[in-house]
């Protein structure tokens, strides 16, 4: 099974979020998570 690299996913997420001109807080609201969770994803600290 393929395992997603946390750093790679984080960089991908940052790129998509910036393309949409969204803040971490705006993305978090859309996904029903905290802005802290989005920050952790983008830094490659967590995926859940």
Secondary structure, 3 states (H helix, E strand, C coil): CCCCCHHHHHHHHHHHHHHCCCCHHHHHHHHCCCHHHHHHHHHCCCCC
